[in-house]
Amino acid sequence: MTAYPATDRIARFVVETTLDSVPPAAVNTAKTAFIDCLGVTLAGSRDDAESLAAKMAQEEGAHKDDSVLGHGFLTSAQQAAFANGVAAHALDYDHSFLAGGQPTAPVIPATLAMAEALGVSGNELLEAYAVGFEVTTKISQSLYSTVQHAWHAPGNMGILGAAAACAKLLKLPLDQTRMALGMAVPMAGGVEANFGTMTKSLHVGQAGRNAVLAAKLAAAGFTANGEAIESEVGYYDAYYRVFPEADSPLDSLGQSWELVESGLRIKPYPCGGLAHTAIDAALSLQGELRVNDEIEAISVEVTERVLGRIVFGIPRTELEAKFSMPYLVARALIDGRVGLDAFTDEAIQERRLLALAEKVQMRLGKDLKSTKAGRPSRVTIHLRDGRTLFRQVDTPKGGEEVPMTYGELLAKFHECAARTMTRSSADLVVEAIHCLDATPNLRILTTLLRGDAA
């Protein structure tokens, strides 16, 4: 049986797509993705993990072509994609989409770095991002019913989309685009064992850097297997033990657009997305608690995947706190919010918080099943006076079913951007993103993104 030609199908989509063929609604979603991702990246530039990545990039002494967001210096496209990729994911605040994973975090750092180095227009940047997002999400859709044991999607799938986007910016012909994709296959990676550590964001940084590397090597004539995605011992086989089939979602590249049909799921909380329905439930119940209520116990029922990924009890670090159900639920009940300030050394040592977190028990809800719409959670609060408060949330806030308003998106952006720039500079960044498709070059945007407080 002839293998489904996945690599060629993707490469043809990359080469043939222009922004004129992208639906206006998809272009608008792409601009939203830039606002959210760049805001989160600016905030992430102040994270310890990203500061180490930025320091390494600066010490390399590479060509000064590209901006390291929030740090005020220039480096090579590869190093900028690496440092900015780490920043985009460092806070676990970057958006996902309907089928899961965070498709934008590797793509925007890679494409922005490549675009700035090449001096292209905002139109070309949007075009490349749309290509990268669609490739990443169609691959994710094609593997939705497959057991995705251990692989971290932004590093494993995102590199293919990022490489496709970089190939688009370089205007690589069909064969060289296949080569770029073939080189990206062995550089895919990232394992879920690193959740709760700095290396989770490293997965995204290396995906962005390696995507730039693959595209530039292909442009120089470096070769790879032009069928590396679908071939035996290729991407699908090596990572997932399956092969793409004739009815693959890849068939619909350029015909249906995930930027429209799936859209973005903007994160309202800077922590593991698998915990968000439980946070939503806890925040809903927080409004029902009376001032003098004494909580005796809190039960959180979740799906099997959540139980296996939100694994930390009482956290020892702020990174562990992002994947600690006791901490996240307790924080939501005490503060009525879960924001950036919830993840500091001081916050995770708060005595009142820890006392409540000790009362939280997470267990499997046998009747709870994951869907593309979300992973439901059920929170039950048992009070000393015998009353019980209960809430089940099936779909997290931030997606099409329970969207964030544009005002909430801007509030998130400004909270993030405030870590590196003034409000007026942040307003200019938003304005520049809205005008990307009419911008002849990216100089104003990238200069702003280096930050005022570097």
Secondary structure as UniProt FT lines:
FT   HELIX           6..16
FT   HELIX           19..21
FT   HELIX           24..44
FT   TURN            45..46
FT   HELIX           48..59
FT   TURN            60..61
FT   STRAND          66..68
FT   TURN            69..72
FT   STRAND          73..75
FT   HELIX           77..90
FT   TURN            98..99
FT   HELIX           104..118
FT   HELIX           122..142
FT   TURN            143..145
FT   HELIX           153..156
FT   HELIX           158..169
FT   TURN            170..171
FT   HELIX           174..187
FT   HELIX           192..194
FT   TURN            195..196
FT   HELIX           199..220
FT   TURN            226..230
FT   TURN            232..233
FT   HELIX           236..240
FT   TURN            246..247
FT   HELIX           249..252
FT   TURN            254..255
FT   HELIX           258..261
FT   HELIX           273..275
FT   HELIX           276..286
FT   TURN            287..288
FT   TURN            291..292
FT   STRAND          295..302
FT   HELIX           304..309
FT   HELIX           318..321
FT   TURN            322..323
FT   HELIX           325..335
FT   HELIX           340..342
FT   TURN            345..346
FT   HELIX           347..349
FT   HELIX           351..357
FT   TURN            358..359
FT   STRAND          360..364
FT   TURN            366..367
FT   TURN            372..373
FT   STRAND          377..383
FT   TURN            384..385
FT   STRAND          388..393
FT   TURN            397..398
FT   HELIX           406..417
FT   TURN            418..420
FT   HELIX           423..434
FT   HELIX           436..438
FT   HELIX           443..449
//
